[in-house]
Amino acid sequence: MDKFGKAQTAPRREDVRFLTGAGRYVDDIAPGDALHAIFFRSPVAHADIAVLDVQEARAAPGVQAVLTADDLESAGVELAMKADTVKNRDGTDAPDPFRPVLAKGRVRHVGEAIAIVIAETLDQARDAAELIGFDYEERDVHIEATPGGLALHDVAPDNIAYDWALGDEEATEAAFANAAHRVEMRVEHNRIIPNSMEPRGCFAEWAEGRVHLSVNGQGVWGAKRVLTRQLGLPGDDVRVTNPDVGGGFGTKAMMYPEYVVVAHAARALGRPVRWMSERTEAMLTDNAGRDLVSTARMAFDDDHRLIAYRVDILSNLGAYNSQFGQFIQSNASSRVLTGVYDVQDVFVSAKGVYTNTTPVDAYRGAGRPEAIYTIERMMDRAARQMGVDPWALREKNFIKTFPYKTASGELYDVGDFTRVLGRVRREADVAGFPARREAAKAAGKLRGIGLCCYIESILGSASEDAKIEFRGDGTVALYVGTQSNGQGHETVFAHFLADRSGIPAEQIVVVQGDSDLIPQGGGTGGSRSVTVQGTATIATIEKMVAAFQPFLQEALEVEAVDFDGTAFRAPGTNYAITLVEAAEMARKAGRDELLTHAASATLPGRSYPNGAHVAEVEVDPETGQVDVVAYTVTDDFGVLIHPQLAEGQVHGGVAQGLGQAITERVVFDETGQLLTASFMDYGMPRADTLPMIGFTTEPVPSTANPIGMKGCGEAGTVGALAAIANAVADALAPAGVTDVQMPFTPLRVWSWLNQEDPIAAE
């Protein structure tokens, strides 16, 4: 690797065990004597519980316990889950309604957990759950994300979860009043089920008064804090671990009720308890993503310069606040509200609405895809309405001077959006598109091209810790505060340390996901991992080098020792001592304090990945089938640490964006029943729905971290939605279709082409 310089692609060390079935996922490592848990869940969306009879279930063969909310409360468990809330526009705190870990008195969405059944075998637990007597008095159901209806919670009249705003409404409206051109559009963001490859699951065990919860999450410290509070335990008595995790995408970043209940059950029974969600159960209960409607308005002057932008959002939060749910479509979304464009008169209002559906929270991008989708759909709509080229309109309105403070208060440190746009234009062969459109027309197809110019801000904690430990077996342990969900962190972090310290990568062991071994950390989410963890690793290396220098000066009997990134050298001598050799010298000298080094780092600011996506689609007017036939990406991720993994992240993000744009849509009926509760009904993207993806970079190093990098984990999804939607709109425009909304299923597209209502047809 060093032969070719820093930050080169290296084979993923994780792949051998993952591809040979040697991964250690939570269901693989549960204790052999663990009891099996099944959750009895609500069959209705909104009802008062009239009867909950668990006596027969408790007497069933193999059953060790059936626990309800009353049982947990009697045992001293804090029932209420807590969530982060925002400030309303009037300065008051948005409500955080009571959300019990097991339903108490009322159920508010289909699939809400009511009781847990624990038995010796999984089949025994399933059979016993069928014996639970449950009767209820149904209440009116509120499904749509509009204020009103029967209140789900007394603290939220009209089901309004929050009423948040940012910007100068008066100045924005004044700019609209004086504008030469005004554009307005309603933009729908369809609800998504994340559907990670590995469903949620956990096991819990107690020993010597301590609980150990192993959960397939995106970090252990949030879960530890929740267990500490809800189980009434000192922090030292709670250990949380994350083993291998088969995908997270935001939905595994927060605490769920099941984990608290399983942990308590293990304490109550004195035996380990395990639970693994089934696929339909996951589709019913995993936090959903998106599900909002934005009404957007743009104002332009005579020269087609954007002078004002307003967005009014109605967001579906589901039945309860999930941990970050209120934050996503308010603060998180607003950070990139104005995209890559120079506009200061801005106003955004966001209302969250409670409905009798599964809670909604972070999903890949967490607010950034929604904001960019809205503004990029609007730029295409504006160009079409004003009769100008959509590429030229964007370039005219690009931010060109940096650093740039946006209307929402973000400080974009660097960027070159014009250079990125020029590169993607060449790579996508935009000049050749008219000929391709004519060829498609001759074949009976409608062909369209769509552009999205995106920017995102990395989120999550700006601070992280790292620890480097020289072990007696010759390995070097790197303790990190993030958590891999399949991205390749073990490879990246090991080679990052190797690059900057000279420690051979094959000797480095990455340790993650254990709150006993790593006292604090920010986990994985918001494209933060490599940027923040890498910065902490650099700080640890610097501290380690500074600690070894005086020791080596004394041991070598020299006046000075320098470190050149691979070895310590004494000027005027031929000494060249690697860090591994220095550690072994310290071990032999009894200087054990030199074998472990730790440091913390805090980023001075966020970085802002940006880029441009170009999609080409072909539409069959006979069937409404949309095929993405070409896809090109040019990104600015700053300094790339592992180019192959960065490209892989983009590919995965584009796949998830394509899924939302074309195939995925959560559907509830009027009673709140989920109609898309299996892969027979929910349209996941497949290999044959994805084209080959061209990927290039035009990096401008970030000034917000010492590495110069920008996060890449969510960028693919942020850019994909609008690129594909704009391509579909472009393909259908010659047929007189003026309004298209995701997902672009065959029925919807065929209905638009035939001037029928797709919603009625569905």
SVG drawing of the C-alpha trace seen along z (x, -y; Angstrom):
<svg xmlns="http://www.w3.org/2000/svg" viewBox="-65 -45 91 73">
<polyline fill="none" stroke="black" stroke-width="0.4" points="0.0,0.0 2.7,-2.5 4.4,-1.9 1.7,-3.9 1.3,-6.6 -1.3,-7.5 -5.1,-6.9 -4.9,-4.2 -7.5,-1.5 -6.8,1.7 -8.8,4.9 -11.5,5.0 -10.3,7.2 -13.9,7.8 -14.9,9.5 -13.3,12.8 -15.4,13.5 -18.6,11.9 -18.4,13.8 -17.6,17.2 -20.3,17.1 -18.0,16.3 -19.6,13.0 -20.6,12.7 -24.1,11.1 -26.2,10.7 -28.3,13.8 -25.1,15.9 -23.6,15.1 -26.5,15.2 -25.8,17.5 -26.8,21.1 -29.0,21.3 -30.9,18.0 -34.6,18.0 -36.6,16.9 -38.8,13.9 -41.8,13.0 -43.7,9.7 -47.5,9.7 -48.4,6.7 -51.4,4.6 -53.6,5.8 -55.3,2.4 -54.1,-1.2 -55.9,-3.0 -57.9,-1.5 -58.3,-1.4 -57.3,1.9 -60.4,3.5 -59.0,7.0 -55.4,8.2 -55.5,11.7 -52.1,13.5 -52.9,16.3 -53.4,19.1 -50.2,18.0 -48.2,18.1 -49.3,21.7 -48.4,22.8 -45.6,25.4 -42.1,24.0 -43.2,20.5 -41.1,18.8 -42.8,15.5 -45.4,13.3 -44.8,9.6 -47.0,6.6 -46.6,2.9 -48.1,3.4 -45.5,6.1 -42.6,3.8 -44.0,0.9 -44.4,3.1 -40.7,4.1 -39.6,0.5 -38.9,0.2 -39.5,-3.3 -42.0,-2.8 -41.6,-6.1 -39.3,-6.3 -37.8,-9.8 -37.1,-11.7 -35.3,-14.9 -37.7,-17.7 -37.4,-21.1 -38.5,-24.6 -41.8,-25.7 -41.7,-29.0 -43.3,-30.7 -40.4,-29.6 -42.2,-26.9 -40.9,-23.3 -42.6,-20.8 -44.3,-18.0 -42.8,-14.6 -45.9,-12.4 -45.8,-9.3 -44.5,-6.4 -44.5,-3.2 -42.1,-0.4 -45.2,1.9 -48.6,0.4 -50.4,-0.8 -54.2,-1.4 -54.1,-2.3 -52.5,-1.3 -51.6,-3.8 -50.3,-1.9 -50.5,1.5 -47.6,3.5 -47.1,1.6 -45.7,4.0 -48.3,5.0 -46.6,7.9 -43.5,10.1 -43.7,13.9 -40.5,15.7 -40.1,19.4 -37.5,22.2 -38.0,22.4 -39.1,19.9 -42.0,22.1 -43.2,22.4 -43.1,18.6 -45.1,18.2 -47.7,20.7 -48.1,19.1 -48.6,15.6 -51.6,17.0 -53.2,17.8 -53.2,14.2 -56.7,12.8 -57.0,9.4 -60.1,7.2 -60.3,3.5 -62.5,0.6 -61.5,-1.0 -61.0,-4.7 -61.0,-6.9 -57.9,-6.6 -55.8,-9.5 -53.6,-8.5 -52.8,-11.5 -50.1,-14.0 -52.5,-16.9 -53.5,-18.6 -56.8,-17.6 -58.7,-14.4 -59.0,-12.7 -55.9,-13.6 -53.5,-10.7 -52.1,-12.5 -53.7,-15.0 -50.5,-17.1 -50.8,-17.5 -54.1,-19.1 -54.9,-18.7 -52.1,-16.1 -49.5,-18.8 -46.2,-17.5 -44.2,-20.7 -44.5,-24.0 -41.0,-25.1 -39.7,-27.9 -36.5,-29.5 -35.7,-32.7 -37.2,-36.1 -40.8,-35.6 -41.4,-39.3 -38.3,-39.9 -39.0,-36.8 -42.5,-37.8 -41.4,-41.3 -38.9,-39.7 -41.7,-37.7 -43.8,-40.8 -41.1,-42.5 -40.1,-39.4 -40.2,-39.3 -40.9,-35.5 -42.6,-33.3 -42.6,-29.6 -44.6,-27.3 -44.7,-23.5 -46.0,-20.8 -43.4,-18.2 -44.2,-14.8 -41.7,-12.6 -43.0,-9.1 -42.6,-7.0 -39.9,-4.4 -39.1,-1.3 -35.3,-1.0 -35.2,2.8 -31.6,3.4 -30.4,6.8 -30.3,7.9 -33.5,7.0 -33.3,5.6 -32.5,7.9 -30.8,8.2 -30.0,10.4 -29.5,9.5 -27.8,11.3 -27.2,10.5 -24.2,11.4 -23.1,10.1 -25.7,7.4 -24.7,6.1 -26.7,6.2 -25.1,6.8 -27.3,5.9 -25.9,7.0 -27.8,5.1 -27.3,4.7 -27.1,0.9 -25.1,-2.1 -23.4,-2.8 -23.6,-1.7 -23.6,-4.8 -27.1,-6.0 -28.5,-2.6 -26.4,-2.5 -27.9,-5.9 -31.4,-4.7 -31.0,-1.4 -29.4,-3.2 -32.4,-5.5 -35.2,-3.1 -33.9,-0.1 -32.8,-2.4 -29.2,-1.2 -25.8,-2.9 -24.0,-3.4 -21.2,-1.1 -23.7,1.7 -24.7,1.4 -22.7,2.8 -23.9,2.5 -22.2,4.1 -22.6,4.0 -21.3,7.1 -21.2,7.3 -24.2,5.3 -25.9,6.0 -26.9,2.5 -28.3,-0.4 -29.1,-3.4 -30.1,-5.5 -32.9,-3.2 -30.7,-1.4 -29.2,-4.6 -31.8,-5.0 -33.1,-3.0 -36.3,-0.9 -38.8,0.3 -37.9,4.0 -34.4,3.6 -35.5,2.2 -38.1,5.0 -35.6,7.8 -33.0,6.4 -35.6,6.4 -36.8,9.8 -33.3,11.3 -33.0,9.6 -36.4,10.9 -35.8,14.5 -32.1,14.8 -31.4,16.2 -30.3,14.7 -33.1,13.7 -32.9,13.3 -35.1,11.6 -34.8,11.3 -37.3,9.5 -38.9,11.2 -39.1,9.3 -42.8,8.4 -42.4,7.5 -39.6,5.2 -41.7,3.6 -44.4,3.0 -42.1,1.6 -38.8,0.3 -38.8,-3.5 -39.8,-4.6 -38.2,-7.3 -39.3,-10.5 -43.2,-10.8 -43.7,-14.6 -45.1,-17.1 -43.4,-20.3 -45.0,-23.4 -42.1,-25.3 -42.0,-28.8 -39.1,-30.5 -38.7,-34.2 -36.4,-35.3 -35.4,-38.7 -35.4,-39.8 -32.0,-38.2 -33.2,-34.8 -31.3,-35.2 -32.9,-33.5 -33.9,-36.2 -36.2,-34.4 -37.1,-30.8 -39.8,-29.6 -40.8,-26.1 -43.7,-25.0 -43.4,-21.4 -46.0,-18.9 -44.2,-15.9 -45.7,-12.6 -44.1,-11.6 -46.1,-8.5 -47.7,-7.6 -44.9,-8.8 -41.7,-10.9 -38.9,-8.6 -35.5,-9.7 -34.6,-12.1 -37.9,-12.3 -38.7,-16.0 -35.2,-17.0 -35.1,-15.5 -37.5,-17.7 -36.7,-20.9 -33.1,-21.5 -31.4,-18.7 -33.3,-19.5 -32.8,-23.3 -29.0,-23.0 -28.9,-22.5 -32.2,-24.3 -30.8,-26.5 -28.6,-23.9 -25.7,-25.2 -27.4,-28.5 -26.7,-32.1 -30.0,-33.2 -30.5,-35.0 -34.2,-35.8 -35.4,-32.5 -38.2,-31.2 -39.1,-27.6 -41.9,-26.4 -42.2,-22.8 -45.1,-21.2 -44.9,-17.6 -48.1,-15.6 -48.9,-12.5 -50.7,-9.8 -51.7,-6.2 -48.7,-4.8 -45.2,-3.5 -42.9,-6.3 -40.7,-8.1 -37.0,-9.0 -33.6,-9.1 -33.2,-7.3 -30.0,-7.6 -29.4,-11.4 -31.9,-12.3 -33.4,-15.5 -30.7,-16.4 -32.2,-14.3 -35.6,-15.8 -34.3,-19.4 -32.2,-18.8 -35.0,-17.0 -37.3,-19.9 -35.0,-22.6 -33.7,-20.7 -37.2,-19.8 -37.9,-23.5 -34.9,-24.6 -36.1,-22.3 -39.7,-23.6 -38.4,-27.2 -36.3,-26.6 -39.2,-25.1 -41.6,-27.8 -39.2,-30.6 -38.0,-29.0 -34.3,-28.7 -31.8,-25.9 -31.9,-24.1 -28.1,-23.7 -27.5,-27.3 -30.0,-28.5 -28.2,-26.5 -24.8,-27.7 -25.9,-31.3 -27.2,-30.9 -24.3,-28.9 -22.4,-30.1 -19.0,-31.2 -17.2,-32.9 -16.2,-30.9 -16.4,-30.8 -20.1,-31.4 -22.7,-31.7 -26.1,-30.4 -29.4,-31.9 -29.8,-29.0 -26.5,-29.8 -24.3,-27.1 -20.7,-28.1 -19.8,-26.4 -16.0,-26.5 -15.0,-25.5 -16.5,-24.4 -16.3,-24.7 -19.7,-23.8 -19.0,-25.1 -16.1,-22.7 -18.1,-19.8 -20.9,-20.6 -18.6,-20.9 -17.0,-17.5 -20.3,-15.7 -21.5,-17.3 -18.6,-15.8 -18.7,-12.4 -22.5,-12.1 -22.0,-13.1 -24.9,-15.6 -24.0,-16.9 -25.0,-13.5 -28.3,-13.3 -30.5,-14.7 -29.4,-11.9 -30.1,-9.3 -33.5,-10.8 -34.3,-10.5 -33.1,-6.9 -35.4,-6.1 -38.3,-7.9 -37.7,-5.7 -38.0,-2.7 -41.3,-3.9 -39.8,-5.1 -39.7,-8.5 -36.2,-9.5 -35.4,-12.1 -32.3,-13.5 -32.3,-14.9 -29.7,-16.8 -29.3,-17.3 -26.7,-19.5 -26.5,-18.7 -24.7,-19.6 -25.0,-18.0 -23.7,-18.7 -22.2,-15.9 -24.1,-15.6 -23.7,-13.9 -21.3,-14.6 -18.3,-16.7 -16.1,-15.0 -14.6,-11.6 -12.0,-9.6 -9.4,-7.1 -7.0,-4.8 -4.0,-2.9 -2.7,0.1 0.4,2.2 -0.5,5.7 1.8,8.4 0.9,10.7 2.4,8.2 -0.9,6.7 -1.8,3.1 -5.4,2.3 -7.1,-0.8 -10.2,-1.6 -12.8,-3.7 -16.0,-5.4 -17.9,-4.7 -19.6,-1.5 -19.4,0.2 -22.7,1.3 -21.0,2.9 -19.2,-0.2 -15.7,1.2 -14.5,-0.7 -12.1,2.0 -10.2,1.7 -10.3,-2.1 -9.3,-2.8 -6.5,-0.2 -5.0,-1.6 -5.5,-5.2 -3.5,-4.4 -0.9,-2.5 -0.5,-5.4 0.2,-7.9 2.2,-5.9 4.1,-3.3 2.5,-0.5 1.9,2.4 -1.8,2.6 -1.8,6.3 -0.8,5.9 -3.7,3.5 -6.9,4.7 -9.8,2.3 -11.9,2.5 -15.4,1.1 -18.9,1.4 -18.3,2.2 -19.2,-0.4 -16.9,1.4 -13.8,1.0 -14.7,-2.4 -16.0,-4.9 -17.7,-7.2 -18.3,-7.7 -20.6,-9.2 -21.5,-6.1 -22.2,-6.0 -24.5,-8.3 -24.6,-11.5 -21.5,-10.7 -19.3,-11.4 -17.4,-8.3 -14.1,-8.5 -13.8,-12.3 -14.3,-12.5 -12.6,-9.2 -9.7,-9.9 -9.1,-13.3 -9.1,-11.6 -6.7,-9.0 -4.3,-11.8 -4.5,-13.4 -3.7,-10.1 -0.7,-9.5 0.6,-12.9 0.3,-12.3 1.9,-8.9 4.9,-10.2 5.4,-13.0 5.3,-10.4 7.9,-8.1 10.4,-10.8 11.9,-11.5 12.0,-7.8 13.9,-7.1 16.3,-10.0 17.2,-8.5 17.3,-4.9 19.4,-5.8 21.5,-8.4 20.9,-11.1 19.8,-14.7 16.9,-14.7 14.5,-12.2 12.3,-13.1 9.4,-11.1 8.9,-11.2 5.6,-9.4 7.1,-5.9 10.0,-5.8 11.8,-7.8 15.2,-9.0 18.0,-10.7 19.8,-13.4 23.4,-12.6 22.9,-8.8 21.5,-5.9 18.9,-5.0 15.5,-4.3 13.1,-3.0 9.5,-2.2 6.6,-2.7 6.3,1.1 10.0,1.4 9.7,-1.6 6.8,0.1 8.8,3.3 11.7,1.4 9.3,-0.3 7.9,3.1 11.3,4.5 12.2,1.4 9.1,1.8 7.6,-1.4 4.1,0.0 2.6,-3.5 4.0,-3.9 2.0,-1.0 -1.4,-2.8 -2.2,-6.2 -5.6,-8.0 -6.8,-11.3 -9.9,-13.2 -10.6,-15.5 -13.4,-17.9 -13.9,-19.2 -14.0,-23.0 -16.8,-22.8 -18.8,-20.6 -17.7,-19.6 -20.0,-19.8 -19.8,-17.0 -21.3,-18.1 -21.6,-17.0 -23.8,-16.5 -25.8,-13.5 -27.1,-13.0 -29.8,-10.3 -31.2,-9.2 -34.4,-7.3 -36.5,-5.7 -40.3,-5.4 -42.4,-2.8 -45.7,-4.7 -47.6,-1.5 -46.8,-0.2 -45.6,-3.2 -42.3,-1.3 -39.4,-3.6 -35.9,-2.3 -32.9,-4.2 -30.6,-3.6 -27.6,-5.7 -26.3,-7.3 -23.3,-9.5 -21.9,-11.1 -19.2,-13.6 -18.6,-14.3 -16.4,-16.6 -15.6,-14.5 -12.4,-16.5 -9.4,-14.2 -10.5,-10.5 -9.2,-8.1 -10.2,-4.9 -11.5,-5.6 -13.0,-2.2 -15.1,-2.3 -16.2,-5.8 -17.4,-4.8 -19.2,-1.8 -20.9,-4.2 -22.1,-6.2 -23.4,-3.2 -25.3,-2.0 -26.7,-5.5 -27.9,-5.8 -29.5,-2.4 -31.5,-3.5 -32.4,-6.8 -33.5,-4.9 -35.6,-2.6 -37.5,-5.5 -37.9,-7.3 -39.2,-4.3 -40.2,-1.2 -40.7,-1.9 -43.8,-3.2 -45.4,-2.4 -49.1,-2.2 -51.6,-2.1 -55.3,-1.6 -57.9,-3.8 -57.9,-1.8 -54.1,-2.0 -53.3,1.5 -50.0,1.7 -50.6,3.1 -46.9,3.3 -45.8,5.6 -43.7,8.1 -41.4,8.1 -44.3,9.4 -46.0,6.0 -43.1,3.6 -41.0,2.8 -37.3,3.1 -34.8,2.1 -33.1,5.1 -29.9,5.6 -31.8,5.4 -33.3,2.0 -29.9,0.4 -27.6,-0.8 -23.9,-0.9 -22.9,-4.0 -20.1,-6.3 -18.2,-7.9 -15.6,-10.6 -14.4,-13.2 -13.4,-16.8 -12.0,-17.2 -11.6,-20.5 -10.1,-19.7 -12.2,-20.7 -10.7,-23.2 -12.9,-21.9 -10.7,-19.0 -7.0,-18.2 -7.6,-15.4 -9.3,-17.7 -12.0,-15.1 -15.8,-15.3 -18.2,-12.5 -19.5,-10.4 -21.9,-7.9 -25.2,-9.6 -24.2,-11.6 -25.5,-9.0 -29.0,-9.2 -29.0,-12.9 -28.3,-13.4 -30.2,-10.5 -33.8,-11.4 -34.0,-14.7 -31.8,-13.5 -34.2,-10.6 -37.3,-12.6 -36.1,-15.4 -35.3,-12.8 -38.8,-11.4 -40.3,-14.8 -38.2,-15.6 -39.2,-12.4 -42.9,-13.0 -43.0,-16.7 -43.4,-16.3 -46.5,-14.2 -48.1,-17.1 -47.4,-15.7 -46.6,-18.7 -46.6,-17.2 -44.9,-14.0 -44.4,-12.7 -42.5,-9.8 -42.5,-6.8 -42.6,-6.5 -44.3,-3.1 -45.7,-1.8 -49.3,-2.4 -48.6,-6.0 -46.7,-6.9 -49.2,-5.2 -52.0,-7.0 -50.3,-10.4 -49.8,-9.7 -53.4,-8.7 -54.6,-11.7 -56.0,-9.5 -55.7,-9.9 -53.0,-7.4 -54.1,-7.7 -57.6,-6.6 -56.2,-3.8 -54.1,-2.6"/>
</svg>
